C-alpha cells in the first residue's frame, strides 16, 4: 500500500505544498487595500472581522482540499458532473467574474507597487506586471516543484515585510483586544467588512485548492492514503491559513497608526510611513505590496486556467487568457481616480459572489455518493450552512445600509 511505502515526513511535505500555495491568495493587494483602509479609518474596530474571516477561510479551504483528495475532481469539475448543464454554465460565468476580480487586484495592486517604489506610471506598471506573470506561467508549466517554492517564498516575504512594519510602528494591545468584540460603526464599516470577507475567504481559492489536491487522489491506493492522512491535511490547511491570517491582522494593526487622510490610498499610506518612520519603511511597505501582487499571480494564473478547463472541458491557451484578463485592469487604471478604492470594491464584489462557490462546495462535500467515507458529518454541514448564511446576510445588509 502507498501509505506503507511512503515515509511519514515525505507524506507531510506532499500535503504541505497545496495549502501554502493557496495561502498566497489571502495576502493579495486586495487584502492589503481593505485592511489598510479599515485600520486607518476605523482603528481596531474590524479586527474581529479579519480574525473571523481567517477562521472561516481555513474551514472552507479544508472542505475544498477534502473534495479534491476524496474524489479526484476539482470543485469546477464536480459541478459540471453533478449539476444540470444550465446550472453548471451559470456557475462557470460567476467563477470567471471571480477570476477577473482577483486579476484586477493583482494587476492594479502590482502597478501601484511599481509606482510607489519606482515612480512607474500606472498604465505602464500594469503592463509590466502582466509581462512579469509570464515568469509565473513558465514556472507553472515547466517547474512542477519550483512553482510551489516560488509561491511560498513570496508568502513569507510579505509576512516578513509586514512584521518589520508592525515592530516599527508599535501596537496598542488593549485596543487590539477591544477590536475582537463584534460591532460596526456605520455603513462604511459594513462595506469594509464585506471587502475583508471577500479578500480573505477568496472564492477562487476554493476552485484552486480542490484542483491542487486532485492529482493526489487518483487510484485505490491513493484513496486509502487520503483516508488515513486527512487529519494531516487539516492541520496543514490550518497552519497555512494561520500564517496568512496573521499577515492580514498585522496589516490592519499597522494601518491603525496611519491617519485616515493618508490611509485612503496605498501611496498615501506609504508616504506617511516614510515621513514618520524613515524612507526605508516606505520601501518595505511598497515591497510587501509588490510581493503580494506576484503571489496573487501564482493563484490567479492557475485558477483561471483550470476553472474554464474543468467547467467546460475546454482548454484555452494560458498566454491568451493573460492577455485578455489584463484588459479590465487597464481600463480601471485609466478611468478611476483612486485605484485603492477600486481594489476595495473588487473585494466587496468577491464577497457578493462567494456564496456561489461556497454553497456548491458544501453541497458536494455532503454527498455520500460522491465523497464516500469522507463526506461531511452533520455538524460540519450545519456549520458550513451557518457560515454561508452569515455571508449572505452580510451582503444583504450591505445593500440596505
C-alpha positions as CSV (number, residue, x, y, z in Angstrom):
1,X,0.0,0.0,0.0
2,X,1.1,3.6,-0.7
3,X,0.9,4.5,2.9
4,X,3.5,1.9,4.0
5,X,5.9,2.7,1.1
6,X,5.9,6.5,1.7
7,X,7.8,7.9,4.7
8,X,5.7,10.0,7.1
9,X,8.0,13.1,6.5
10,X,7.6,12.8,2.8
11,X,3.8,12.5,3.0
12,X,3.7,15.6,5.2
13,X,5.7,17.6,2.7
14,X,3.4,16.4,-0.1
15,X,0.4,17.7,1.8
16,X,2.1,21.0,2.8
17,X,2.6,22.4,-0.7
18,X,-1.0,22.9,-1.8
19,X,-2.2,24.6,1.4
20,X,0.6,27.1,1.4
21,X,0.3,27.9,-2.3
22,X,-3.3,28.6,-1.8
23,X,-2.5,30.8,1.2
24,X,-0.8,33.2,-1.2
25,X,-4.4,34.1,-2.4
26,X,-5.1,35.5,1.1
27,X,-2.3,38.1,1.0
28,X,-3.0,39.7,-2.4
29,X,-3.2,43.5,-2.9
30,X,-6.9,43.4,-2.3
31,X,-6.2,42.2,1.2
32,X,-3.6,44.9,1.7
33,X,-6.0,47.6,0.5
34,X,-9.0,46.6,2.5
35,X,-7.0,46.1,5.7
36,X,-5.1,49.4,5.3
37,X,-8.3,51.4,4.7
38,X,-10.1,49.6,7.5
39,X,-7.3,50.2,10.0
40,X,-6.7,53.8,9.1
41,X,-10.4,54.8,9.1
42,X,-11.8,52.7,11.9
43,X,-8.8,51.8,14.1
44,X,-9.2,48.4,15.8
45,X,-12.9,48.2,15.2
46,X,-12.8,45.5,12.5
47,X,-10.0,43.3,13.9
48,X,-12.8,40.8,14.8
49,X,-13.8,40.6,11.1
50,X,-10.3,39.8,10.0
51,X,-9.9,37.1,12.6
52,X,-13.3,35.6,11.9
53,X,-12.7,35.7,8.1
54,X,-9.4,33.8,8.6
55,X,-11.1,31.1,10.6
56,X,-13.8,30.7,8.0
57,X,-11.2,30.7,5.3
58,X,-9.4,27.8,6.9
59,X,-12.6,25.9,7.4
60,X,-13.8,26.2,3.8
61,X,-10.3,25.6,2.4
62,X,-10.2,22.3,4.3
63,X,-13.5,21.3,2.6
64,X,-12.1,22.2,-0.8
65,X,-8.9,20.2,-0.2
66,X,-11.0,17.3,1.1
67,X,-13.2,17.3,-2.1
68,X,-10.1,17.1,-4.3
69,X,-8.5,14.4,-2.3
70,X,-11.6,12.3,-1.9
71,X,-13.0,12.4,-5.4
72,X,-10.0,13.2,-7.7
73,X,-12.1,16.1,-9.1
74,X,-11.8,19.8,-8.7
75,X,-14.8,21.8,-7.5
76,X,-15.4,23.0,-11.0
77,X,-15.3,19.5,-12.5
78,X,-17.6,18.2,-9.8
79,X,-20.1,21.0,-10.5
80,X,-20.0,20.1,-14.2
81,X,-20.6,16.4,-13.5
82,X,-23.2,16.7,-10.7
83,X,-25.4,19.7,-11.7
84,X,-27.7,20.3,-14.7
85,X,-25.9,22.0,-17.6
86,X,-27.6,25.4,-17.2
87,X,-26.6,25.5,-13.6
88,X,-23.1,24.5,-14.4
89,X,-22.8,27.1,-17.1
90,X,-24.1,29.8,-14.7
91,X,-21.6,28.8,-12.0
92,X,-18.9,28.9,-14.7
93,X,-19.8,32.5,-15.6
94,X,-19.8,33.5,-12.0
95,X,-16.4,31.8,-11.5
96,X,-15.0,33.8,-14.4
97,X,-16.2,37.0,-12.8
98,X,-14.5,36.0,-9.6
99,X,-11.2,35.4,-11.5
100,X,-11.5,38.7,-13.2
101,X,-11.9,40.5,-9.9
102,X,-8.8,38.7,-8.4
103,X,-6.8,39.6,-11.6
104,X,-7.8,43.2,-11.1
105,X,-6.3,43.1,-7.6
106,X,-3.2,41.5,-8.9
107,X,-2.6,43.9,-11.8
108,X,-3.8,47.2,-10.2
109,X,-2.0,46.3,-6.9
110,X,1.2,45.5,-8.7
111,X,1.0,48.6,-10.7
112,X,0.5,50.7,-7.6
113,X,3.6,49.0,-6.0
114,X,5.8,49.9,-9.0
115,X,4.5,53.5,-8.9
116,X,5.3,53.6,-5.1
117,X,8.7,52.1,-5.5
118,X,10.0,53.4,-8.8
119,X,7.5,56.1,-10.0
120,X,6.3,54.0,-12.9
121,X,3.1,55.3,-14.4
122,X,0.1,53.1,-13.5
123,X,-0.7,52.0,-17.1
124,X,2.9,51.1,-17.8
125,X,3.0,49.3,-14.4
126,X,0.0,47.3,-15.3
127,X,1.7,46.1,-18.5
128,X,4.9,45.3,-16.6
129,X,3.0,43.2,-14.0
130,X,1.2,41.4,-16.8
131,X,4.5,40.6,-18.5
132,X,6.0,39.5,-15.2
133,X,3.3,36.9,-14.9
134,X,4.9,35.2,-17.9
135,X,7.6,34.0,-15.4
136,X,4.8,32.6,-13.1
137,X,3.2,30.9,-16.1
138,X,6.6,29.4,-17.1
139,X,7.2,28.1,-13.6
140,X,3.7,26.6,-13.5
141,X,4.1,24.9,-16.9
142,X,7.7,23.7,-16.6
143,X,8.6,23.9,-12.9
144,X,6.4,21.5,-11.1
145,X,8.5,21.7,-7.9
146,X,9.8,25.3,-8.4
147,X,6.3,26.8,-8.7
148,X,5.2,26.0,-5.1
149,X,8.5,27.0,-3.7
150,X,8.3,30.4,-5.5
151,X,4.7,31.0,-4.3
152,X,5.6,30.1,-0.7
153,X,8.7,32.3,-0.7
154,X,6.5,35.2,-1.7
155,X,4.1,34.4,1.1
156,X,6.8,34.6,3.7
157,X,8.4,37.7,2.0
158,X,5.1,39.5,2.6
159,X,4.9,38.2,6.1
160,X,8.4,39.3,6.9
161,X,7.9,42.8,5.5
162,X,4.6,43.4,7.4
163,X,6.2,42.0,10.5
164,X,9.0,44.6,10.3
165,X,6.5,47.4,9.8
166,X,4.4,46.2,12.8
167,X,7.5,46.1,15.0
168,X,8.4,49.6,13.9
169,X,5.0,51.3,14.4
170,X,4.1,49.5,17.6
171,X,0.9,48.1,18.9
172,X,-1.8,49.0,21.5
173,X,-2.6,45.6,22.9
174,X,-5.6,46.9,24.7
175,X,-7.1,48.4,21.6
176,X,-6.4,45.3,19.6
177,X,-8.2,43.2,22.2
178,X,-11.2,45.5,22.2
179,X,-11.3,45.1,18.4
180,X,-12.1,41.4,18.9
181,X,-15.6,42.5,20.1
182,X,-18.0,42.3,17.1
183,X,-19.6,45.5,16.0
184,X,-19.9,48.1,13.3
185,X,-19.8,51.9,13.3
186,X,-21.6,52.8,10.2
187,X,-22.3,51.7,6.6
188,X,-18.7,52.3,5.6
189,X,-17.5,49.8,8.2
190,X,-20.0,47.3,6.8
191,X,-18.7,47.8,3.3
192,X,-15.1,47.3,4.5
193,X,-16.2,44.2,6.5
194,X,-17.6,42.7,3.3
195,X,-14.4,43.6,1.5
196,X,-12.4,41.9,4.2
197,X,-14.5,38.7,3.9
198,X,-14.2,38.7,0.1
199,X,-10.4,39.3,0.3
200,X,-9.8,36.7,3.0
201,X,-12.2,33.8,2.2
202,X,-11.4,34.2,-1.5
203,X,-13.8,32.2,-3.6
204,X,-11.4,31.4,-6.4
205,X,-9.1,29.7,-3.9
206,X,-11.8,27.1,-3.4
207,X,-11.5,26.1,-7.0
208,X,-7.8,26.2,-6.8
209,X,-7.3,24.2,-3.7
210,X,-9.5,21.4,-4.9
211,X,-7.5,21.4,-8.1
212,X,-4.2,21.2,-6.4
213,X,-5.4,18.4,-4.2
214,X,-6.9,16.5,-7.1
215,X,-3.9,14.6,-8.6
216,X,-3.1,13.0,-5.2
217,X,-6.5,11.2,-5.2
218,X,-6.0,9.0,-8.2
219,X,-6.3,5.2,-7.8
220,X,-7.4,2.9,-5.0
221,X,-4.1,3.1,-3.2
222,X,-4.2,6.9,-3.1
223,X,-7.8,6.8,-1.7
224,X,-6.5,4.6,1.1
225,X,-3.7,7.1,1.7
226,X,-6.2,10.0,1.8
227,X,-8.4,8.3,4.3
228,X,-5.5,7.9,6.7
229,X,-3.9,11.3,6.3
230,X,-6.9,13.6,6.1
231,X,-6.2,14.8,9.6
232,X,-2.7,15.9,8.4
233,X,-4.3,17.8,5.5
234,X,-6.5,19.6,8.0
235,X,-3.5,20.5,10.2
236,X,-1.6,21.8,7.2
237,X,-4.5,23.9,6.0
238,X,-4.8,25.4,9.4
239,X,-1.0,26.1,9.6
240,X,-1.1,27.8,6.1
241,X,-4.1,29.9,6.9
242,X,-2.7,30.9,10.3
243,X,0.3,32.4,8.5
244,X,-1.9,34.2,6.0
245,X,-4.3,35.3,8.8
246,X,-1.5,36.7,11.0
247,X,-0.3,38.7,8.0
248,X,-3.8,40.2,7.4
249,X,-4.2,41.1,11.1
250,X,-0.8,42.6,11.1
251,X,-1.6,44.8,8.1
252,X,-4.7,46.2,9.8
253,X,-2.7,46.8,13.1
254,X,0.0,48.7,11.1
255,X,-2.7,50.7,9.4
256,X,-4.2,51.8,12.7
257,X,-1.2,54.1,13.1
258,X,-1.9,55.7,9.7
259,X,-4.3,58.7,9.7
260,X,-7.5,58.3,7.7
261,X,-6.5,61.1,5.3
262,X,-3.4,59.1,4.4
263,X,-4.8,55.6,4.5
264,X,-7.5,56.1,1.9
265,X,-4.8,55.4,-0.7
266,X,-1.9,53.0,-0.6
267,X,0.6,55.6,-1.9
268,X,-0.7,57.9,0.8
269,X,-0.1,55.2,3.4
270,X,3.5,54.7,2.1
271,X,4.1,58.5,2.2
272,X,3.0,58.6,5.9
273,X,5.2,55.6,6.8
274,X,8.2,57.2,5.1
275,X,7.7,60.6,6.7
276,X,7.1,59.2,10.2
277,X,9.5,56.3,10.3
278,X,12.0,56.8,7.6
279,X,12.0,56.1,3.8
280,X,13.3,52.6,4.3
281,X,9.9,51.6,5.9
282,X,8.1,53.1,2.9
283,X,10.2,50.9,0.7
284,X,9.4,47.9,2.9
285,X,5.6,48.7,2.5
286,X,5.9,49.0,-1.3
287,X,7.9,45.8,-1.4
288,X,5.3,43.9,0.6
289,X,2.6,45.2,-1.9
290,X,4.7,44.1,-4.9
291,X,5.4,40.7,-3.4
292,X,1.7,40.3,-2.7
293,X,0.8,41.1,-6.3
294,X,3.3,38.5,-7.6
295,X,2.0,36.0,-5.0
296,X,-1.6,36.5,-6.2
297,X,-0.4,35.9,-9.8
298,X,0.5,32.4,-8.7
299,X,-3.0,31.6,-7.7
300,X,-4.6,33.7,-10.5
301,X,-2.8,32.1,-13.3
302,X,-3.5,28.6,-12.2
303,X,-7.1,29.0,-11.0
304,X,-8.1,31.0,-14.1
305,X,-6.8,28.3,-16.4
306,X,-8.4,25.4,-14.5
307,X,-11.8,26.9,-14.0
308,X,-12.5,27.1,-17.7
309,X,-11.0,23.7,-18.4
310,X,-12.9,21.9,-15.7
311,X,-16.2,23.7,-16.1
312,X,-16.4,23.4,-19.8
313,X,-13.9,20.6,-20.6
314,X,-12.2,23.1,-23.0
315,X,-8.6,24.3,-22.6
316,X,-7.7,27.8,-23.6
317,X,-4.2,28.9,-24.2
318,X,-2.9,30.2,-20.9
319,X,-1.0,33.1,-22.6
320,X,-4.1,34.2,-24.4
321,X,-6.1,34.2,-21.1
322,X,-3.5,36.5,-19.5
323,X,-3.7,39.0,-22.4
324,X,-7.5,39.1,-22.1
325,X,-7.6,39.3,-18.3
326,X,-5.3,42.4,-18.2
327,X,-7.7,44.5,-20.2
328,X,-10.2,45.2,-17.3
329,X,-7.3,46.4,-15.1
330,X,-6.0,48.7,-17.8
331,X,-9.5,50.2,-18.1
332,X,-9.6,50.7,-14.3
333,X,-6.2,52.5,-14.1
334,X,-7.2,54.7,-17.0
335,X,-10.6,55.7,-15.7
336,X,-10.5,55.5,-11.9
337,X,-9.0,58.3,-9.9
338,X,-8.4,56.2,-6.7
339,X,-7.2,52.7,-7.6
340,X,-7.0,51.8,-3.9
341,X,-10.8,52.2,-3.7
342,X,-11.2,50.1,-6.8
343,X,-9.2,47.4,-5.1
344,X,-11.5,47.6,-2.1
345,X,-14.6,47.4,-4.2
346,X,-13.3,44.4,-6.1
347,X,-13.0,42.6,-2.8
348,X,-16.6,43.6,-1.9
349,X,-17.6,42.0,-5.3
350,X,-15.8,38.8,-4.3
351,X,-17.9,38.7,-1.0
352,X,-21.1,39.1,-3.0
353,X,-20.1,36.2,-5.4
354,X,-18.6,34.0,-2.6
355,X,-21.9,32.1,-1.9
356,X,-22.0,30.8,-5.5
357,X,-18.8,28.9,-4.8
358,X,-19.3,28.1,-1.2
359,X,-22.8,26.6,-1.4
360,X,-21.9,24.1,-4.2
361,X,-18.8,23.1,-2.2
362,X,-20.9,22.4,1.0
363,X,-23.5,20.5,-1.0
364,X,-20.9,18.4,-2.9
365,X,-18.8,17.6,0.2
366,X,-22.0,16.5,2.0
367,X,-22.9,14.0,-0.8
368,X,-22.1,10.5,0.4
369,X,-22.3,9.0,-3.1
370,X,-19.5,11.4,-4.2
371,X,-17.4,11.7,-1.1
372,X,-17.7,8.2,0.3
373,X,-16.3,7.9,3.9
374,X,-15.0,11.5,3.7
375,X,-18.4,13.1,3.3
376,X,-19.1,15.9,5.8
377,X,-20.5,15.0,9.2
378,X,-23.8,16.5,10.0
379,X,-22.2,19.1,12.4
380,X,-19.8,20.1,9.6
381,X,-22.6,20.6,7.1
382,X,-24.6,22.6,9.7
383,X,-21.6,24.8,10.5
384,X,-20.9,25.4,6.8
385,X,-24.5,26.3,6.2
386,X,-24.3,28.8,9.1
387,X,-21.2,30.3,7.5
388,X,-22.9,30.6,4.1
389,X,-26.0,32.2,5.7
390,X,-24.0,34.8,7.6
391,X,-22.0,35.8,4.5
392,X,-25.3,36.1,2.5
393,X,-26.7,38.2,5.4
394,X,-23.7,40.5,5.4
395,X,-24.2,41.0,1.7
396,X,-27.9,41.8,2.2
397,X,-27.1,44.3,5.0
398,X,-24.5,45.9,2.6
399,X,-27.2,46.5,0.1
400,X,-29.6,48.2,2.5
401,X,-27.3,50.3,4.7
